[in-house]
């Protein structure tokens, strides 16, 4: 800890108007009822739950965040493990359900060493295990008597499960599987919770019977001794080392040297090896698994809104407090500098992102509702049609008539778009904070680095877009074959085809509905263009990937714009907030849509969805006007996302605007480096003359 | 410890793969490397210094990412000292020291001593002050830093709150921090290392004819003072000064960026650097000599260096991405029919190419502009020393706009490369974790990128106003020439087509970039000067103008290099560089298509064919990618990347780092949540952790 602060320093205050006064003035300039809007976004139940759990967490010393930004890798992991254990204890003590447990994780906001046990390990045992296997493994996992992880990706292979190298060879003599890693690149890699924590893993391996491969399947394998926690014989496992972020998680590697596991350890709900005949037997449809993936991706979309909202909250509050340069046109007598949030240059970066938080939130919500509705329908028996003829992927199904397929394709594209918007948006927020954004105390940098892997996991964002394109091409073919439209995608494609001779005339500036139609038009145009390249010009698939990427992006942007628009029309939303607030939300809708349209201007123009003049007008007039109209409400809009200061852990984003006091406090009081006095001269090899406080207790 | 994994090999041989890539192109790497990097004997110095540093254990980069913030500073200081000691025994000059910093690749706690501190004393100290300070500085008897920015104020020096009040009786200055926001903040080398600082403070002098009453003072703007801040023996702060490190950052872990406050701290009159301004003992008035704008001179120099650095940083990221993506395989071709086909190298995917190859082209675009800037800086410096400040506006304007664009291209480029590598890009083995974090400060330090672009815009508006009024005056520089051409032709402009059916018109490419910059300048001039629109309303438009103007410089300068490359390079190299030029230009044109069409620079119908042209250019460039990055000659030791190794042993290295060099694997943990114990067998019940929080 640093030396004591002298009295004359304690007396100092920031110059000019104080942060809390500035934020109070900001809040007074808008009439948005923050509590009502918060409730609309989160529901009262969720807000109350957060508050209760937050009180519990703040009272436990192990969750204290003060030293998070200073610690090294090993310390960060140790602390994270201590926190994960405490959380599991609290779960029992307070009898938390799954939602409450997850809320606690969200509030702590760091990946924990039990993360993959709690999610993929338990989910996979539940979904892919037979009742007998669930009894054997799942029950113990739920009680944490065994701790697991999910080992799919390998050193040489990411998203493509068909390329996995780890093998599981059936041995008919003793009815066992032999798990083996034939190459170095077969090493499991990146597996969360595997490095130091787990003693079991669900291992995805190529099943081999009698020399023939039957594709990848899941096997439960014990990897460490339950007492000593040392790796079992012929299992080689460890942590893969430091990363860009996620350093509280022990992502691991894993290699097998012909390890035998019993027959019962192959998860056999959908396929199994008959121990009598040694034959491979497929039973039931694994398409349900794609349902889970769709669900996971929908949550990523909704989460992206809130992930981004954290950055936008911090940047907006700080930019309302931070003042810089006089306005060039201000009279010379006026001394004070302008809050940077008054600069259009800052507004054009932050306000469209603020709009995006709401756009993503409503889109994610709509998708999850659609998913649940569809699950209900499938459970009612309508979903089983032709399931025996289905291939593995839902894009292989008859696309024109299946909501799940539409949802799956949308979820792939939206996952890619929304996580890219959120990740890039966070970096924009960080840079909008100027120099102080680079300090860890901004709270944005560390948050960004932990979020980044989302852009590559659950399907790399670029790779995923192929699935969307494939689905859109199929849909377009069915429309050309005059099949009647059965979902939104085929509806807009049919509409486009029927009007493509006549063209369109959308009033993108005057009508919100027309604005949505312009997005639909551009997507349809690009779909039929891509179809022409593929089916008529016979271009190779590989050459079309960039086109497909653009197509997928267009379709996802359309989906977001449409869902945002629909949400603001639905009574569920309009009945909960006053008309003036609804009006602000509609402005956010227009800002998001027009700003996107302007950035993708050449595609809109090329498709004929709007004219060059309209784009130019949107850019120079409408968007600028919207920025001005939304500006006074910015603070209350971010307030409605309801992030507690403890969660943000940011000097710049404090609710009370005490930005400079907090930056100074953290630097001068909590910073262990200031307990060290150095010898600065190169002529001496003494480094530290004196070490005091926290720094003395660490291993230096 | 030997185990069964020692004999495992990757499924595909990375070394053979890279060799095949190199065999497929006939570019002469050595010639191209000399062409790019021979200025001031760069390549020779790199070899020499690399040999020394890579043999010292202290400079091993293995464990850096595992260390905590205080440990990183510890290491940073140890290395900074060692470099100085090695340099003395080896007889290094400035060139070798700079190379050692580049190869060591972390912010040295001496960095500000060597850069802003020494530069400011040299440029702004009187001859007497230089004679007194320079020997101590060069001998490292004192260690300095540069304290300008404050907690509440970044780029705007006029808004600084720290004051230096002249006491006419004692002939001293009193340095004071009246508010918390007056605290110096972010100043490198100041937190724990420096003994002295250049403090930029508002000079307060008594109003003419008044006595010394407090409210009778008048500010004369920011001035630099050289101030001792720590005791030279105990290294404790002097009385009346509070100084410390500001804590962890996104990157720059080895650097002690600091804060500092003064409580009526008194310094002698000689503390004010007085080459350009001095307080008179008799009258208490400020005597200025020379041009006050020169205060911005050293800032301009730092920007120039940042641009030169940007190309090497981007080249490093691209090197890693190109090599790894030529080795990494994923999915078979969808159109593939034979089961014997192998998975494709990801660099053969257009979706990967479109992210990496335009950046490869960008490294060369930055190079030629960096060279041009370097020459311009030296030319201008000479004229300043002769007392002529005429070119400062041009230089300041060009340097700020280009700094903004180049650092953004590099910072975003690093991140794009990192993501293009999929999951492993996120790992410590990518070599881009530290680079990314350290480099990301560049878009905001030394003038926020969005803020400083205003300087370019206001300069261009002034130029355009002048051109409109003096249409036929002889042009003083290329900008005048361009604006006059634009004004004479704008009434009958025919939008251009730059690429058609595999044919490219390079001259037209240059023309459309210049036309767009001129047209945006004209629009800005019209909005501001003719329509008198408020400045803040125009900021976005002005920012776009700055970008367009800088892109025009990159494209024009790249184009102008053809003549030299055609004569000095042989084989396919000049042609490949031309392909890079086209790819950079068309990729940029496509990304900002609406800006080019709205300004009538290009024909709207020609936009749609750009994506095919870009695909073709990438196909042309693809076989040369590995050799082009080889030419940037980034040593493996500096790359510090498993993915980017020049020998292609990607997977062997990733595994070795994880398995054999990872300290976390030396600890066995207790994962059972019922037990408070964290390290298995330690029995400490978690107390160890709590003590650290």
Contacts between the chains, C-beta under 8 A, distances in Angstrom:
chain1	res1	chain2	res2	distance
A	2	B	244	5.8
A	5	B	242	7.4
A	6	B	242	6.3
A	6	B	263	7.5
A	8	B	263	4.7
A	9	B	242	5.3
A	9	B	261	5.9
A	9	B	263	7.8
A	12	B	177	7.0
A	12	B	179	6.0
A	12	B	180	4.1
A	12	B	182	7.9
A	12	B	183	7.9
A	12	B	261	7.1
A	13	B	179	6.3
A	13	B	180	5.6
A	14	B	151	7.7
A	14	B	152	6.3
A	14	B	179	5.8
A	14	B	180	4.9
A	14	B	181	4.3
A	15	B	152	6.3
A	15	B	161	5.6
A	15	B	178	7.1
A	15	B	179	3.6
A	15	B	180	7.7
A	15	B	181	4.7
A	15	B	182	6.7
A	16	B	152	7.8
A	16	B	179	8.0
A	16	B	181	7.5
A	61	B	690	5.8
A	61	B	693	6.5
A	62	B	686	7.4
A	62	B	689	6.9
A	62	B	690	6.5
A	62	B	693	7.1
A	64	B	693	4.6
A	66	B	693	6.5
A	67	B	692	6.1
A	67	B	693	5.4
A	69	B	69	7.6
A	69	B	247	6.9
A	69	B	248	4.5
A	70	B	68	6.1
A	70	B	69	4.8
A	70	B	70	7.0
A	70	B	247	7.4
A	70	B	248	5.6
A	71	B	68	5.3
A	71	B	69	7.8
A	71	B	692	7.3
A	72	B	66	6.0
A	72	B	67	5.1
A	72	B	68	3.2
A	72	B	69	7.8
A	72	B	71	6.1
A	73	B	65	6.9
A	73	B	66	4.3
A	73	B	67	7.6
A	73	B	663	7.7
A	73	B	664	6.7
A	74	B	66	6.7
A	74	B	663	5.9
A	74	B	664	5.7
A	74	B	667	7.0
A	75	B	68	6.3
A	75	B	692	6.5
A	77	B	664	6.3
A	78	B	669	7.9
A	78	B	678	5.3
A	78	B	679	7.4
A	78	B	688	7.7
A	78	B	689	5.7
A	79	B	689	5.5
A	79	B	692	7.5
A	79	B	693	7.3
A	81	B	669	6.0
A	81	B	671	7.3
A	81	B	678	5.6
A	82	B	676	7.8
A	82	B	678	5.6
A	82	B	686	5.3
A	82	B	689	4.7
A	84	B	673	7.1
A	85	B	672	7.9
A	85	B	673	4.3
A	85	B	675	7.6
A	85	B	676	7.1
A	85	B	686	8.0
A	88	B	673	3.7
A	89	B	673	6.3
A	89	B	674	7.7
A	113	B	671	7.2
A	114	B	673	7.6
A	144	B	672	7.3
A	144	B	673	5.5
A	147	B	671	5.2
A	147	B	672	8.0
A	153	B	423	6.6
A	155	B	10	7.8
A	155	B	651	5.4
A	155	B	654	6.4
A	155	B	655	6.8
A	156	B	10	6.4
A	156	B	11	6.2
A	156	B	12	7.7
A	156	B	328	7.8
A	156	B	329	7.5
A	156	B	651	6.2
A	157	B	330	7.4
A	158	B	330	6.6
A	158	B	422	5.2
A	158	B	423	5.2
A	159	B	330	7.1
A	159	B	422	7.8
A	160	B	330	5.6
A	160	B	331	5.0
A	160	B	343	7.4
A	163	B	329	7.8
A	163	B	330	7.2
A	163	B	331	7.3
A	163	B	343	5.9
A	165	B	11	6.3
A	181	B	8	7.0
A	183	B	8	6.1
A	183	B	9	6.2
A	183	B	10	5.9
A	183	B	11	4.4
A	184	B	5	7.4
A	184	B	8	4.1
A	184	B	9	5.7
A	184	B	10	4.9
A	184	B	651	5.4
A	184	B	652	6.6
A	184	B	655	5.8
A	185	B	10	4.4
A	185	B	11	4.8
A	185	B	12	7.6
A	185	B	651	5.2
A	186	B	8	7.9
A	186	B	11	7.6
A	187	B	5	7.9
A	187	B	8	7.9
A	187	B	655	6.4
A	189	B	423	7.8
A	189	B	654	7.8
A	190	B	423	5.5
A	190	B	427	7.7
A	195	B	664	6.8
A	195	B	665	7.6
A	196	B	664	6.4
A	196	B	665	7.6
A	196	B	667	7.2
A	196	B	668	7.6
A	196	B	669	4.8
A	196	B	671	7.6
A	197	B	669	6.7
A	197	B	671	4.6
A	198	B	671	7.3
A	199	B	671	7.1
A	228	B	668	7.8
A	228	B	680	7.8
A	229	B	668	5.5
A	229	B	669	7.0
A	229	B	670	6.8
A	229	B	671	6.8
A	229	B	680	5.5
A	230	B	668	6.7
A	234	B	4	6.7
A	236	B	3	6.1
A	236	B	4	6.9
A	236	B	5	5.2
A	236	B	659	7.6
A	238	B	658	6.4
A	238	B	659	5.9
A	238	B	662	6.6
A	238	B	664	7.7
A	238	B	665	4.1
A	239	B	658	7.1
A	239	B	662	5.8
A	239	B	664	4.3
A	239	B	665	5.6
A	240	B	427	6.5
A	240	B	654	7.9
A	240	B	658	4.3
A	240	B	662	7.3
A	241	B	65	7.2
A	241	B	66	7.6
A	241	B	427	7.0
A	241	B	428	4.9
A	241	B	429	7.2
A	241	B	657	5.6
A	241	B	658	5.2
A	241	B	661	7.6
A	241	B	662	4.6
A	241	B	664	7.5
A	242	B	65	3.6
A	242	B	66	5.5
A	242	B	428	4.3
A	242	B	433	7.4
A	243	B	426	5.5
A	243	B	427	5.3
A	243	B	428	5.8
A	243	B	433	6.9
A	244	B	418	7.6
A	244	B	426	4.9
A	244	B	427	7.6
A	244	B	428	8.0
A	244	B	430	7.9
A	244	B	433	4.8
A	244	B	436	7.3
A	245	B	426	7.5
A	246	B	426	7.6
A	250	B	664	6.9
A	253	B	655	7.1
A	253	B	658	5.3
A	253	B	659	6.9
A	255	B	4	7.7
A	255	B	5	5.3
A	255	B	8	7.2
A	257	B	4	4.3
A	322	B	152	7.7
A	323	B	152	7.4
A	323	B	159	8.0
A	324	B	153	7.3
A	324	B	154	6.7
A	324	B	155	7.2
A	324	B	156	5.7
A	324	B	159	7.2
A	324	B	451	7.2
A	325	B	155	7.9
A	325	B	156	4.9
A	325	B	159	7.3
A	325	B	451	7.3
A	327	B	534	7.8
A	327	B	535	6.6
A	327	B	536	5.6
A	328	B	535	3.8
A	328	B	536	7.6
A	329	B	534	5.3
A	329	B	535	5.4
A	329	B	536	7.6
A	337	B	156	7.2
A	337	B	159	5.7
A	338	B	536	7.7
A	342	B	536	6.8
A	343	B	536	5.8
A	343	B	539	5.9
A	344	B	536	5.9
A	344	B	537	6.1
A	344	B	538	7.9
A	344	B	539	5.0
A	344	B	540	5.4
A	345	B	450	5.3
A	345	B	451	7.9
A	345	B	539	3.9
A	345	B	540	5.7
A	345	B	543	5.8
A	346	B	450	7.6
A	348	B	540	5.0
A	349	B	450	7.7
A	427	B	415	7.6
A	430	B	250	7.7
A	431	B	443	5.8
A	431	B	444	6.1
A	431	B	449	7.6
A	434	B	154	5.3
A	434	B	155	7.9
A	434	B	444	5.5
A	434	B	448	5.1
A	434	B	451	8.0
A	435	B	149	6.6
A	435	B	154	5.0
A	435	B	185	8.0
A	435	B	186	5.5
A	435	B	444	5.3
A	435	B	445	6.5
A	435	B	448	7.4
A	437	B	444	6.5
A	438	B	249	5.4
A	438	B	250	5.1
A	438	B	251	7.6
A	438	B	252	7.8
A	438	B	440	6.9
A	438	B	441	4.9
A	438	B	444	6.1
A	438	B	445	7.8
A	439	B	246	6.7
A	439	B	247	6.8
A	439	B	248	7.6
A	439	B	249	5.3
A	439	B	250	7.6
A	440	B	247	6.6
A	440	B	248	4.1
A	440	B	249	5.6
A	440	B	250	6.7
A	441	B	247	6.2
A	441	B	248	7.9
A	445	B	249	7.7
A	445	B	250	3.9
A	445	B	437	8.0
A	452	B	426	6.4
A	453	B	423	7.4
A	453	B	426	5.3
A	455	B	419	6.2
A	456	B	419	6.8
A	456	B	422	5.4
A	456	B	423	5.4
A	456	B	425	7.4
A	456	B	426	6.8
A	457	B	423	7.2
A	460	B	422	5.7
A	462	B	351	4.7
A	462	B	352	7.5
A	462	B	355	8.0
A	463	B	330	7.8
A	463	B	331	7.8
A	463	B	351	7.9
A	465	B	351	7.8
A	540	B	333	7.8
A	540	B	335	5.4
A	541	B	333	7.0
A	541	B	334	4.0
A	541	B	335	5.0
A	542	B	333	5.8
A	542	B	334	7.3
A	542	B	335	7.1
A	542	B	344	7.6
A	542	B	348	7.2
A	542	B	349	6.8
A	542	B	350	6.7
A	543	B	350	6.4
A	543	B	615	6.7
A	545	B	349	5.9
A	545	B	350	4.7
A	545	B	351	4.4
A	546	B	350	4.7
A	546	B	351	6.0
A	546	B	354	5.3
A	546	B	611	6.6
A	546	B	615	6.8
A	547	B	611	7.1
A	548	B	351	8.0
A	549	B	351	5.6
A	549	B	354	7.9
A	598	B	594	7.3
A	601	B	593	7.0
A	601	B	594	3.5
A	602	B	590	7.9
A	602	B	593	3.7
A	602	B	594	5.5
A	602	B	597	7.1
A	602	B	607	5.1
A	602	B	608	8.0
A	605	B	594	7.2
A	605	B	597	7.6
A	605	B	604	6.7
A	606	B	607	6.8
A	606	B	608	5.3
A	612	B	597	6.6
A	612	B	598	6.8
A	612	B	604	6.6
A	615	B	594	6.1
A	615	B	598	7.7
A	616	B	598	5.6
A	620	B	541	7.8
A	624	B	537	7.1
A	624	B	540	7.9
A	660	B	151	5.2
A	660	B	152	6.2
A	660	B	180	5.6
A	660	B	181	5.3
A	661	B	180	6.7
A	663	B	151	6.5
A	663	B	185	7.8
A	663	B	246	7.7
A	664	B	151	6.8
A	664	B	180	6.1
A	664	B	183	6.5
A	664	B	259	7.0
A	666	B	247	5.7
A	667	B	244	6.6
A	667	B	245	7.1
A	667	B	246	4.2
A	667	B	247	4.8
A	667	B	259	5.6
A	668	B	242	7.5
A	668	B	244	5.6
A	668	B	259	6.9
A	670	B	247	7.6
A	671	B	244	7.0
A	671	B	245	6.0
A	671	B	246	7.5
A	671	B	247	4.5
A	672	B	69	7.8
A	672	B	70	5.4
A	673	B	69	6.7
A	673	B	70	5.1
A	673	B	73	6.0
A	673	B	191	6.8
A	673	B	192	6.5
A	673	B	244	7.8
A	673	B	245	4.4
A	673	B	247	7.4
A	673	B	256	6.9
A	674	B	191	7.6
A	674	B	192	7.6
A	674	B	244	4.2
A	674	B	245	5.6
A	676	B	70	6.8
A	676	B	73	8.0
A	676	B	192	6.4
A	677	B	192	7.6
A	677	B	234	7.7
A	677	B	235	5.4
A	677	B	236	6.8
A	678	B	77	6.1
A	678	B	192	5.2
A	678	B	193	6.5
A	678	B	235	6.5
A	679	B	235	6.6
A	680	B	77	7.7
A	680	B	109	7.8
A	680	B	143	4.7
A	680	B	192	7.9
A	680	B	193	4.8
A	680	B	194	7.1
A	680	B	195	6.4
A	680	B	235	6.5
A	681	B	81	7.8
A	681	B	140	6.2
A	681	B	141	7.7
A	681	B	143	7.1
A	682	B	80	7.2
A	682	B	81	4.4
A	682	B	84	3.5
A	682	B	85	6.0
A	682	B	110	7.7
A	682	B	140	5.3
A	683	B	85	7.7
A	683	B	140	7.3
A	684	B	81	7.7
A	685	B	81	6.6
A	685	B	85	7.9
A	687	B	74	6.3
A	687	B	77	5.8
A	687	B	78	5.8
A	687	B	81	7.8
A	688	B	74	7.4
A	689	B	234	7.6
A	689	B	235	6.1
A	694	B	692	7.1
A	695	B	70	5.6
A	697	B	691	6.0
A	697	B	692	6.8
A	698	B	68	7.0
A	698	B	70	6.8
A	698	B	692	6.6
A	700	B	70	6.1
A	700	B	71	6.4
A	700	B	74	6.3
